[in-house]
Amino acid sequence: MAYSMRMINIMKPIKTSTLAVALCITGLGLCHLASAEDLNGARGKIFKVNLAKKSFELLKETVLDPQTNEGKSRHTVDWTDQTKFSKVVRQEDFNGIEGRVVTYFPMLNKEQANAAAHGKPFLTKEAKVLTQEKSATGMAEDRSSLVAWFTPDPKHVRSGTVEINGKPVKVSLTKRNNVISILSPASAAELDKGFWETTVHGKETDGHFVLDRAEISPLPDPRVLDDPKLPRVLIVGDSISMNYHEAAKSALAGKANYYRVEGNGGPSDRGVSAMELWLGDYTQKGLHWDVIQFNHGLHDLKQPYDEKTKSWGEHQVSIEDYKTNLEKEIAIMKKTGATLIWCATTPVPNSSRGKYARRKGEAAVYNKAAMEVISKHPDILVNDLHKTITESKAMEKWWKGSDVHFWSKELQAVLGNAVADAVTQGLERRASDEK
């Protein structure tokens, strides 16, 4: 079957249930998300594969029902003998791709799409190599994407040629952050071997979500990579935790198997929706957590600044919602049995301007609110990273700017060592409690 433009469009993950919202708006009363959430296009991790029953558990971000404020992140997914599985391997260039293959180029900007449409060389950041497809549908009507026969350049792994209206057109990758996905045939039997991320496509049938097709991507299996003699540590945080990640991991080498959430943890409301996905199936041996350090704040406290009125707008997440979200996260994390550490939000050195601005001093305001929550949980340790930065002489130059991040290895080491010290205290507390 040809890879049609309609099929391509549904590859984007669905973050909310439009069906549930629509039914609530029209007054039909069906607002219980557990039955209304549409999993078609959902992305998550595969757990508890049952080959005999042809099912697995999909662990994804939680979508909350706006009426009941309830939701679920774990769903049972079924497949049939007709379900098509594709293995997806992601890389940064066209290396290893051979011959002429149908390839999907999504999210073309106007300039590059116009160049391609007129037979001129164009650039792309992303491509999906569809090894199972036998026909190409061409340019989308709105020129936002292209499905064409592609032949890689044998001498240059970052370029190749596509066929548009019967003519060869050169395509090259942009300078950075490229994602090339190679889709190849897979079987259901592979699900039970290894660790997988998936995007599912199908429909609800008789109360069961049944797969028409699924893309599966191999993930590193921590049960294979970890030192089984060491405890497991998870860091939940935004881009600041990305800054100190390597320094903290290095400082804890030989003491713990160190992990942090994938990408940017963002604001506290995302923490609530994504926490169960980040935690994974912690009830399985080797996937448990001994210590979890968590933080949200620098995204919550964002305020748009209006240059015309010289005024600040509302916070991205209000103080009250922030405290509520932290309580919800704590409740989820405590189910793991891990020792928890709250990490204070790092300072805003000076106010910035614009749509996603931050105001100096707001980190302290949000830290005060956070401590109102944390103080209700005496079992939670505190890593005062805000104080660490305030008192560090290495930060003198950093305070003169408005960038909240820490880019130099020297500054990252200050944060990384502080995090490693806090985690070590958490591990010591845990060892003491277990005696």
N, C-alpha and C positions, 0 to 999 in steps of 0.2 A: 504494500500500500504506500502511496506517495506521502512524503512528509509535508502535509499541507500547511498553509499559513495558520489555519485555525488550530491545528495541533500544536504548532509552535507557541502560540499565544498562551496556552494553558500550562506551559512549562514554568511560568512564574509562580512562586509560592503564594498561597492565599493566606493572608494574615488575619482576616476577620471573616465572620460568617454573615455574608450579605443576605442569605436566606433567613437566618434568625432575625436579623434586623428588619427585613422587609415584612415578615409575618407579624412582628410586634407592631410596626407602624400601621399596618392595615387593620389591626385590631382583631386578628384571628386567634390571638391568645397563645400561639405556640412559641413560647419564648425560652423553653428549656434547652440550653445549648447542647446538652449531651446527645440529643436526638437530632438537633437542627444543624450542627456544624458540618460544613461541607469539607471533606478531607481532600477533594480533588485538587491536586497541585501542591499539597502539603509536603513539607520537608522535615525530616527528623532522623532519628537513629533507630536501628533495628535491634530488638532484644527478644529473647525467648522464642526462637524459631521452632515451630512444630511441623516437621515435614509430613508426618502422618495426617495431621488435620489440615495441612496446607494453610498455615496461618503464622503470623508473627505479631509482636507488639511494636507499635510505632510510638516512640517517645519524641514529642515535639513541644514547641512553645505553647503555653496555655492561652486559649482564647476565652475571655470572660464574657458571660452573658450579661449585657448591660442592665437587665431587669433583676436578676437574682444575684449578680456578682459572683456566680459560680462558674466553674469551668473544669476542664480536664486536660491533661497533657499526655495521657497514656491511652492509646486506642488499639483495638484488635483489628488487624487487616487480614483478609482472606484472599487467596488466589485460586485460579483454576488451571486446567491443562492448557487453556487458550491464552493465559496471561503471558505477555512478552516482557522479559527482563533484559535490560541493557546495562552492561558494566561501564562506568564512567571513570576515566583516568584523567586527572587535571595536570597540566604542565604549563610552562611559560612560553613555549614556542612550538614550531611545527616539526621538531625533531622526531624521527622515527616514523612519520607518516609517509606511506609509499603509494605511488600510483595516483589514479584519478578517483576522487571520492566526493560524494555529495556533502556539502558543508553549509551550515547555517551561520550567518553573520548577523547577530542581533544588535539592537540599540545603535544604529548608525546615526551620527549627527547629520544635520542638514547639508553641511559642506561636503562631507565625505560621501553621503548618499547621492548628491547631485553629480559628483565626480564619477562615481561608479555608473550611474544611469547614462552618462554621456561617454562611457567607454574610456575614461581617464583613470590613472592610478589613484588608489584611495587607501586610507589607513583604517585599521580596526583595533579595538582593545580586546575583543572577545570573539571566539569562534567555536562552534560545536561540530565536530567531525562525525558524520552519521554513516558509519560503515555499513549499516544494514539497508540503507535507502537506495533505491534504484532510479529515482527520478528527481528532478529539481524544479521547483515552482517559480523561481525567479524573484524579482523585486516585489515587495509588498506594495499595495496601492498607495500607502502613505509614505513609502520609501524609508520606513523605519528599520527594515531588515531585509535580508537577502538570503535565498536558498539557491546555491549554484554548484556546479561541478568545479572542484578545486584540485589543482595539481601543485604540490610543493616544489619550490626551487631546490634542486639537488645540492646546490652550493651554498645556499643561504637559508638557515633554519627559521628566519624571521620574515620570509616573504614567499610568494607563490603566484599562481595565475588562476583566475576564475573565468568561467565562460558566461558572458552576458549577451543575450540576443545573438548567439552564435559567434561572438568575437572574444578574443582573449584580452583580459584586463588584469593588470598587475595589482596585487593587494599586499600590503606590508603591515607589520605590527607597530604600534606606537612604542615610544621609548621605554615605558615602564608599566608595571601592574597589569600585565596581559594574562588572560586566562584562556587556555586552549583545552577544551573538553573533548576527549575521544570516546565515542560510544561504540561498544562492540557487543555481540551476542553473549548472553549469560543464561544460566539455568537456575531454577529454584533451589537445586541441591547446593549451590554455592553459598546460599544464605546461612547455612549452618556451619560454614567454615570461615572463620575470621570475624572481623568487626566492620560494620557497614553503616554508612549514611545513605539515605534514600529520598527520592522525590516520587510520590505516588500519584497515579492517575487512575480513576475508576469512578464507581458510583455506589450509592446506598441501595442494597437489594435485600428486602425482607429483614431489615434491622441489622444487616451486615454490610461493611464497606468491602466491596470486591474489586480487586485490581484488574484493570485492562492492561496496563503496562506500568513498569517501574524502572527508574534509573537508580542503580546502586553504585556507591563509590567506596572503595576500600579505605578504612581508617586504621591507624596504628592501634594494635591491641595492647593496652597497658598491662594485661596479665602476662604478656610475653616480654615486654620491655622493662617492667619494673624489677627492682631488686626486692624479692619477696621478704627479705629480712628487715626492710626499712618501712616506716609508716608512710601513709599517703597524705599529701597536703594539697589543698585546693585554694587558689587565690581568686576571689571575685572582685572585679574592679574595672575602672574605665581605662583610658589611655595612659594615665599615670602608672598604673600597674604594668602596662606594656613597657613603659620607660624603664622601670626597675626590674623587669622580669629576669633578664639574664644575670644581673648582679645578685639578686636574691637566690636564684637557682644555683649559682656558683657557690655562694656562701653556705648553702645547705647541702652541697654535694657530700655524699657519704652519710648524711643524717636523715634524709627524707627523699621520697619520690615526689618531685615538685611539679604541680600543674597549675595553670590558670585558665580561665574561661577563654573560649575562642573569640578573637576580635575584641571589640569594645563593649564592656558591660553596660555602658550608658546610664540613664537615670533609674531611679528606684522602681518606677512602674514597670520598666522592662525587666528589672530584677525579679519582680513578682511573676511575670508571665514566663520568663525563661529559666527560672531557678531549677525546676525539676529536670529540664533538659540538660542544664549544666551539671547537675549532680549525677545524672545517668542512673543506671540500675544498681544503686549502691548496696542492694541486698545480696548481689552476687559476690562470691568470693573473689577477691582481687580487685573489685571495683568500689570497695568501701572507702570512706574518708575518715582519717584520724583527727585532722585539724583543718578548719576552714576559716580563712580570713576574708572578710567581706567589707565592701565600701561602696557607697553611692553618694553623690553630692555635687560635683562640679558640673554635671549636666542638669540636675534638679534646680540649681540656683541661677541658671542662665536667665537673663532679663534683656529684652530688646530695648535699645536706646534710641530715642527719637531726636535726631539732630535739630529739627525745627523747633520743637517745644522744650528741648533740653531736659527731657524727663525719661524716667525708667518705667518700663512696662511690668506686667505680672511675671513672676517666676515661672519657669517651665513646669515645675511641680511645686505646688504650694507647701508651706511648712506643715500644715495639718495632714495633707495627703502624703507628704514625705514620711512623717512619723507612722502613719497607718501602714504605708508600704513596708517600712522596716519591720514592723511587728509581723506582717504577713510573711516576709522572707525568713525571719527568725523561726517562726512556727514550722516552715517547710524544712529548714536546715536542721532543726533539732531532731527531726525524724531519723536523721542519719546516725545519731549518737555521737557525732564528732564534737570535739572541743572547739568552740567558736571564739573568734577574735574580731572585734570591731576595729576597723582602721579609720582613724579620723581623717576627714577630707583635708587635702593640702591647700595652702593659701592661694588667693588670687593676688599676685604681687601689686598690680595696679589695674585700674578699671580699663576695660576695652570698650569699643563702640560698635554699633551695627546691630544686625538682626539677631545674632547669637552672642550678644555681649555678656560680660561678667563684671560685677561691681566689686571693688576692693572691700574687704571686710565681711562679705556675705558668707564666706566659708566658715567663719567663726559663728555666725548666726545659725547656720545649718548644723554645725557640730554641737552647739548647745541643745538644739532640738533633738539631735540624735542621742545625746547623752540622757535626755529625759526618758527615752525608750530603753536604752541600754542599762540604765540604773535599775530598771525593774527586773533585770535578769543578772543577778550577781554571779552567775556561773560564766558569763561572757567576759573574756579578757579584753583589754583596750590597748591598742597600739597607737599612741598619740603622734602620728606622723606630722601633723600640723605643728606641734611643738618642736619636733626634731628639726624641721626646716627653719622655723623661726629662730632657733638657737644656734644653728650651724653657721660657722664663719665662712664655709665654702659657698654659701648662698648669697654673699654680699652683692655680686654683680647681677645675679638672677633677680633680685628685688627691684632693680632699676627698670625692668621691662614689664610687659603685660602678658607675656606668654606663660600659661600655667604649667607647661611641660618642662621636662628636664632632659636635655639632649646630650650633654657631655657625660662621658664615662665617670668623671669625678663626682658629679652630682648624682648620677644613677647609683653609684657605689654607696653614697650616704643613705639613700632611701633603701637600697637593697639590703644593706647590713642591718638597718633598723627593722626591716620586715623579717629578716632571718632571725634576729634576736627575739622578736615577738613570737615567731613560730616555734622557736626553741623553747620558750617559756610555756607555750601551749602544749608541746610534747611532754615537757617535764610535769606539768599539771596533770596531764592525762595519765602518765605513768604512775604518779603518786595516787591518783584516784582509783587506779586499777589494782593497787596493792591491797 
